[in-house]
Structures are given as structure tokens and as C-alpha cells.
Amino acid sequence: MEIESIIKRLIEEHLAEINIKIDTITYQKEENTNVLRIIIDKDPYINVDDCVAATNIISPIIDKEDIINDTYVLDVCSKTKGGDK
């Protein structure tokens, strides 16, 4: 099973409790840094507080499950680009 699928399975239900949906999860190397990017969505839109709340849910789950063996950066961001609603 791909790492993205495992992470989605572990966090999806917890994010749903705060009405956040997962749009995309990617784990890839960007300029010599491993990046776990989780793009989230919510009606009517995602704000900074939503990204912080999602990060606070996601980070301890991933750490506890010890899924990723390498050093990485967790990037939780919104599906929409700045100003789009």
C-alpha cells in the first residue's frame, strides 16, 4: 500500500470530525527535501485556522504510527489558491 493511502486512511475520519475533507496527499522529494503535502478542502473555504487545526490533528497521528522513516516537511494547505472562494 502506498504511503499516501496509509496516511489518508489514518487521518480522514479525524479531519471529517472538523468538517475538513482531504483533496490530495503527495509524498515526494522537492529540492532535496522530502515533503508530505496534504491538500484539504472545506465548505465554503479553508482558512489559516483550518490548516492549523488540521496540522495539529495530522502531525501526532503520523508521528505515533511512525509511517515515514525519513526526515520530511509536513505541508498542510488549502485546495483553493489565495482569494478564490
NORQUI-V849692 format. One record per residue. N is the residue number from 1. PHI is phi in whole degrees, -180 to 180 (none if undefined). PSI is psi in whole degrees, -180 to 180 (999 if undefined). Layout:
N_PHI_PSI, N_PHI_PSI
This chain:
1_none_136, 2_-67_150, 3_-59_-37, 4_-63_-40, 5_-67_-39, 6_-63_-47, 7_-64_-43, 8_-59_-45, 9_-61_-38, 10_-75_-33, 11_-106_-19, 12_-56_-48, 13_-65_-39, 14_-67_-40, 15_-69_-34, 16_-62_-29, 17_-63_-24, 18_-112_25, 19_62_29, 20_-107_135, 21_-109_149, 22_-89_127, 23_-92_-55, 24_-148_143, 25_-127_128, 26_-132_147, 27_-131_113, 28_-154_164, 29_-87_129, 30_-129_113, 31_50_54, 32_67_14, 33_-124_131, 34_-76_129, 35_-124_124, 36_-100_107, 37_-107_124, 38_-119_112, 39_-96_126, 40_-116_163, 41_-145_156, 42_-162_147, 43_-87_135, 44_-83_-20, 45_-165_166, 46_-94_136, 47_-118_179, 48_-60_-40, 49_-61_-36, 50_-65_-42, 51_-64_-41, 52_-65_-46, 53_-60_-44, 54_-64_-43, 55_-60_-42, 56_-66_-23, 57_-85_-46, 58_-69_-48, 59_-56_-50, 60_-65_-31, 61_-66_-48, 62_-64_-41, 63_-63_-44, 64_-63_-44, 65_-76_-15, 66_51_53, 67_-79_-40, 68_-104_121, 69_-82_-23, 70_-91_164, 71_-72_138, 72_-150_166, 73_-109_131, 74_-93_122, 75_-121_106, 76_-103_121, 77_-142_169, 78_-85_157, 79_-70_-39, 80_-85_153, 81_-85_159, 82_-42_125, 83_87_-19, 84_-77_132, 85_-138_999
